[in-house]
Every structure is written in structure tokens, then in C-alpha cells.
Amino acid sequence: MSKLFRSKLLSRETKKKLYISYLRPIVMYGCETSSTTKGDETKLLIFERKILRRIYGPMYNTETGEYERRTNANIERIFNGPNIQTYLASKRLEWAGHIWRDKDSQMRQVMISKPNKTRPRGRPRQRWMDWVKKDLMQVDETAIIEDADNRDRWRGIVEAKKKNK
């Protein structure tokens, strides 16, 4: 893949489409079901910026006459799409809505159950449902998981999350 991203024969738009349609789904396989940490999301952002730097190449500085590495802000401006962190949050919301709508599923029972067990000492572990609630609050402060029963409303929430950077 790195040869394709550095190739002069392919346009930047083609390379961008290749990344979005081919490489990103491979990296994000199963992401909607896992509980990630800030460190995991930071590593994903670093990976994405590394790929985008290969796609867009260095920037020519006319003042010094040398090529310079693109800044993160420059890459985000050129890419002009949802970053991998936003994509992860939208996929997590899609999956949460899918689980919530299936009334008889065991996954939903696990999602809403409260086990009668004491939690370990120390800081509570970040749970998947905590991430879903945080993603919902970032989109709409009045949104709750029960909104998933209304498909149109839930689709609007997921689309708003994809556009929210």
C-alpha cells in the first residue's frame, strides 16, 4: 500500500478514496464493539496522519526553497473529511442503535443489565456504554439511547456525529 500512496501515477483524490474505502475499514474492523481508551484513539489518529502525509506529500516552502513536512492542521484542512476518531464514534453509535432496536437480543440484555457484583478498587474501568453516552452528549445533549427506536432520529444523530469534528 505504501507504494500506491507514494505513486506519481495516481491522483491524490484516488489515493484518498483508496484509503477511505480499503485501508480504513481494515484498521477499524470490529471497532464498534470494543471499548477504547484515549491512548488507542491517539494511536489511530497518529496512524491516519501518517498515511495522509504519504498521500499528500511534503509542502514546498517558497521562502526557504525547501520541502517541509505538513502540519496536522494542514493535513486536516486538505483531507476535509471526518477523521478516524469521529468515524469510530459514529460506528459505535450505529452499532448501539442496532443493538437497542433488537428487543429480544442477548446483546441488549447485557447492555442494560446491572450485575450484582462489587467493582474492583481504584478508578472504574471505561465501559463501552460510557463511550456511547459520551458520543451522544457530544452530538445532542438531549439525546438518549432510547432514541434508537426512532430510526430517522437515530440516523440523524449518527450523521451529525460524522460531521462533528
VENRA-V550700 format. One record per backbone hydrogen bond with DSSP energy under -0.5 kcal/mol. NH is the residue of the N-H (numbers start at 1). CO is the residue of the C=O. If there is no record, write none. Layout:
[[NH | CO] [NH | CO]]
This chain:
[[5 | 1] [6 | 2] [7 | 3] [7 | 4] [15 | 11] [16 | 12] [17 | 13] [18 | 14] [19 | 15] [20 | 16] [21 | 17] [22 | 18] [23 | 18] [24 | 19] [26 | 22] [27 | 23] [28 | 24] [29 | 26] [31 | 28] [33 | 30] [34 | 30] [34 | 31] [36 | 34] [41 | 37] [42 | 38] [43 | 39] [44 | 40] [45 | 41] [46 | 42] [47 | 43] [48 | 44] [49 | 45] [50 | 46] [51 | 47] [52 | 48] [53 | 49] [54 | 50] [55 | 51] [56 | 52] [57 | 53] [59 | 68] [61 | 59] [61 | 66] [62 | 60] [65 | 61] [66 | 61] [68 | 59] [75 | 71] [76 | 72] [77 | 73] [78 | 74] [79 | 75] [80 | 76] [87 | 83] [88 | 84] [89 | 85] [90 | 86] [91 | 87] [92 | 88] [93 | 89] [94 | 90] [95 | 91] [96 | 92] [97 | 93] [98 | 94] [99 | 95] [100 | 96] [101 | 97] [102 | 98] [102 | 99] [103 | 101] [105 | 102] [109 | 105] [110 | 106] [111 | 107] [112 | 108] [113 | 109] [115 | 113] [117 | 115] [127 | 125] [131 | 127] [132 | 128] [133 | 129] [134 | 130] [135 | 131] [136 | 132] [137 | 133] [138 | 134] [139 | 135] [140 | 136] [143 | 140] [147 | 144] [148 | 145] [149 | 146] [150 | 147] [151 | 149] [154 | 150] [155 | 151] [156 | 152] [157 | 153] [158 | 154] [159 | 155] [160 | 156] [161 | 157] [162 | 158] [163 | 159] [164 | 160] [165 | 163]]
